[in-house]
Amino acid sequence: MDYVSALVPPVVMAVFFIGLIVTIVKSQGGANKAKEDAFVDATLARADSARQASGDTGV
């Protein structure tokens, strides 16, 4: 029975990892893509304007 207890943790982690990958793949694109892209663009624009306001050239 030691082999069962040795195999359970990797199998459980593999199942959760596969579920995570499936969730990530399913959430790509679709109806939320434009909303997510807009959020990222707004965040980048805010960071860029804050950098320019502080006089940092980023180099």
C-alpha positions in Angstrom: 0.0 0.0 0.0 3.0 2.3 0.2 3.0 2.6 -3.6 -0.6 4.0 -3.5 0.3 6.7 -1.0 3.4 7.5 -3.1 1.3 7.9 -6.3 -1.6 9.9 -4.9 0.0 13.3 -4.5 1.5 13.4 -8.1 -1.8 12.2 -9.6 -3.8 14.8 -7.6 -1.4 17.6 -8.7 -1.6 16.4 -12.3 -5.4 16.6 -12.3 -5.4 20.1 -10.8 -2.7 21.2 -13.3 -4.7 19.9 -16.2 -7.8 21.6 -14.9 -5.9 24.9 -14.5 -4.6 24.6 -18.1 -8.1 23.9 -19.4 -9.5 26.9 -17.5 -6.8 29.2 -18.9 -7.3 28.0 -22.5 -11.1 28.3 -22.2 -10.9 31.9 -20.8 -8.7 33.1 -23.7 -10.6 35.2 -26.2 -14.4 35.3 -26.3 -16.6 38.0 -25.0 -14.2 39.1 -22.2 -11.2 39.6 -24.5 -12.0 43.2 -25.5 -12.7 44.1 -21.8 -9.4 42.5 -20.7 -7.5 44.2 -23.5 -9.0 47.6 -22.6 -8.0 47.1 -19.0 -4.4 46.3 -19.9 -4.2 49.2 -22.3 -5.6 51.6 -19.7 -3.1 50.3 -17.1 -0.2 50.7 -19.5 -1.3 54.2 -20.5 -1.6 55.2 -16.8 1.9 53.8 -16.1 3.3 55.6 -19.1 1.7 59.0 -18.2 2.9 58.6 -14.6 6.4 57.9 -15.9 6.4 60.9 -18.2 5.0 63.1 -15.4 7.9 62.2 -13.2 10.4 63.0 -15.9 11.7 59.4 -16.2 12.8 58.5 -19.7 12.7 54.7 -19.0 16.3 54.2 -20.4 
